[in-house]
Amino acid sequence: MIQQQLFSPIPQTKEHFSRFPLPQSYVDFLLENGAGFFTNTKISTVEPTRFGLDYALCNGLSGYSEGPYFLSILDAAWSPEVTGLPEYFVVFFQDGPVYYAFDYQNGVEQEPSIRLIDVEMDQWLEVANSFDDFLSQLEVTTEDITYDMKDWISIHTLLQQIGQENSDTLEGLLEILQDTHPQLFLQQTAYALEHTESEAIRSLYKERFAFIEDFLSAEFSHYPEYAHCKVLLS
């Protein structure tokens, strides 16, 4: 359920959350699986969202301990005073203007429902009755991400889709990452070369790095990860 990739999973230990009793199913999931990028991210919706006509994406899950691209649920940045959201929401994932939160507006006697809140679109959409219900609804998806989308595609969506290691889409995703986050591209390449067993996937990373060496070395060679990639390929 949590991707094994560069930034995921993030190991978790239980900490105290003072505002509300967090769902036990959520706590148990974190302790067993860690936080990070989901393998399944697509959830059906009863109305259109910024993601699609009948679905939304929740690319990951935050926990007590933070990690790259994942705040801690204890972080003050997700407090009602900062987000402007009602006190009864507890955010467990943010993707730009989109929040996923536990909804405690009906009190703490029952497990909170799951709410998608898009503050730019003024959308407040219940997507599941509980955390377990939320997890059971998530489906795998391969998003149609083109290079023309590079300036507005979410980094969470980009990294989650790269983590799928789909040979049909990976080359285009890596090109976007290379041009928008060059150091992150090198970090991802080094990780893949060290941990990916699929030779087809490794070949895609090797080909993309060879392109960097041939045409963009002046722009990339000052990053320490560049030298590390060269060592891995030697």
N, C-alpha and C positions, 0 to 999 in steps of 0.2 A: 504493500500500500504506500510506503514511503520509498522514493527512488534512492538507489545506491549510486551516487554521483559526486561530483566535485564538492558541492556544498551540502550534501544530504546523505544520511540522516545526521541530525544534531542530537547527541545523547542527552537524556533528561534525568534530573532528579527532582523529586517533589518538593515544592516550596509553598509557603503560605500565601494565599490570595485573599486579601481582606474584604473586598467589596461584596462578593457573593460566594456561596459554595459551588465550586466548579463541578460540572457533571462527572460522576465517577467513571463513566465510559470514556470520557476525554482523558482523564488522568491516567487510567489504565492503558489507553492507547499510547500515550506519550512515553510511559515508562517501558512499554514493551517494544515500541517501534522507533521512538525518537520523533523529532520534528523535522520539517524540511519539505521537499517537493513531493507532491503526490504522484503516483503512477497513473491513477485515474483522476481526471480533472473536470469532466463534463457533467453538468447536472441539468435536467430538464426544468423548464420554467413555464408558467401559465401565461406569461406575457413576454414581449421582446425585451432584450437587454442590449447593452453595448456589444456583447459578444455574438449574438445571433438572434434569430426570430423566435426561437423556442428553447433556448438554453443559455447557460452562463458557464464560466470557467472559474474554478477555485484551484489555483495551481499549487497550493501548499498549505501548511499548517504550522503555526508558531506554538511554542511551549514556554516553559519557565526560563530555560537557558536560551540566550539569543545566539545567532550565527549570521554569517554574511547573507544579506537580503531578507533576514527574518528577525524582526524585533522580538523581545520577550513580551509576553502578556502582562508582565509587571512593569513594563516601561511607561514612564510618565507621558510619552508621546501619544499613547492610546487612552489616556485618561479623558473623561468627559470634558474637562476644562480645556483641553487642547483640541480634541476632535470636534467639539461642539455637538456631539451626539448625546442623546438622553442618557441619564445615569443608569438606566436599566439595561443598557447594552454593554457586553464585554467582548471586545474585539479579539479574534484569534487569527486573523489574516488580513493583510492589506495589500492591494495591488493598485497603486496610484490612488484615484478617487473612489475606488471600490473597497468596501469593508465587508468582511464576513464576521458575524457576531452572534454570541449567545444572547437571547432575548428574554429578560427576566421580568417583563412588564406584568406578567400574571402572578408574580411572587416567586418565592423560593421553595414552596411546598411541592412543586412538580418540576420535572426536568425542563430546562429552557428550550424553546424552539430555536431554529437557525434562521437568521435574517441576512439577506444581501442588502447592503445600503450603498447606493451610488450617489454620492453627494453632488456630483456635477449634473446628473440627470434627474435629481430629486426623486429617486426610485427607492422604495422601501418594501422589499419583497420577501415574504416568508418562503423558504425553499425546502424546509424539512421540519418535522415535528420534534426531533431530538438529534443528538449527535450520532447515535447509531443509525438512525434513519438517514441522516445526511451521508454517512459513509456508504451505506448500502445502495444509495442512488447514484453515486459517482461512477461514470463510465470512462473508458479509454477513448481518446480522440486524437486524431492527427489533423491539426489545423492547417488550412491552406495559407501559408505565410509566404509572401513574395517579397522580392527585394524592394519593391516600391513601398512596402510597409515599414522599412527599416527605421524611419524617423519617429514612428509613433507606436510600434509594437512594444508591449510591456517586456521588461527584462525578465520578469518572472515567467511569462509565457515562452519567451525565447529559450531560456535555460531549461525549462521543463520539457519543451519539445526536443531540444538537443539531447537531453537525458534519456529520451526514448530510444535513441540509437537506431532510428529508422533509416536504412540506407537509401530509401527513395527520396527523403526530404533533407537529410543531414547536410549535404553539400551546400544547398541554398541557405540553410540556417547558419552554417559556419561562415559563409561569406558575409552575412549581415553582422554577425558577432565580430568578425575581423575588422570591418569598417566602422563599427560603432563603439566597440570596447576592445581595442587591440591587446591590451595587457591581459584582459580576461580571456580573450581568444587563446593566447599563449598558455595561460594557466590551464585552460580546458584541454588544449592539445597535449600538454605534458601529462595531465591526469589520464587521458584516454590512452596514450602510448604506454603508460605504466600499468593500467588496470583493465583495459578492454581486451577480451579474448578473441572477439570476432575479427578475422583478418580483413573482411570486407570493410568493416568500420574503420579499422586501423589504416587501411589504404586511403580512405577518404581524408583522414587527418594528415597522412603523409603527403598526399597530393596538394592539399591546401597549404601546408607548410612549405613545400617545394616552390609553390607560386610566390609565397612571401620571400623566400630566399632569392628568387630570380628577379623580382620586380619591386619589392618593398623593404628590402633589408635595411635601407637607411632610416626608415621610419620605425622599424621594429627592433633593430639590433641593440638599442640602448636598454631594453628591458632585460632583467636578469633571466627571466623565463625563456628568452630566445636562445641563450647559450645552453640552457638546460635541455631544451628540445633538440638542439643540434647534437648534444651528447647522447640523448636517447636514440637518435637516429643513426649514430655512427657505428 
